Amino acid sequence: MLGDMPKSISAAGNASKINELHYQAHAGLGLVYSDTNQYKKAAQAFRKTLSLNPWSPVSSRLNICLDTMKRLELEEDDEL
């Protein structure tokens, strides 16, 4: 939210290492990776989030993100 992407990646990465089942940390990683055009990493994080909690209130949005990435065949560093 503050725009410091490296710190956000570090914080979410640390949380997911401490608790591999912390689906919100994986979702946060996916959002930051998406914002920094790292679409493959974003997709991996979103898939992990969905595998941990498919009933999350944000699961439909994550599925839309994954579908859009697949449809657009986005690679890392591609722009939307």
Buried (B, 14 or more C-beta within 10 A) or exposed (E): EEEEEEEBBEBBBEBBEEEEEBBBBBBBBBBBBBEBBBBEBBBBBBBBBBEBBEEBEBBEEBBEBBEEBEEEEBEEEEEE
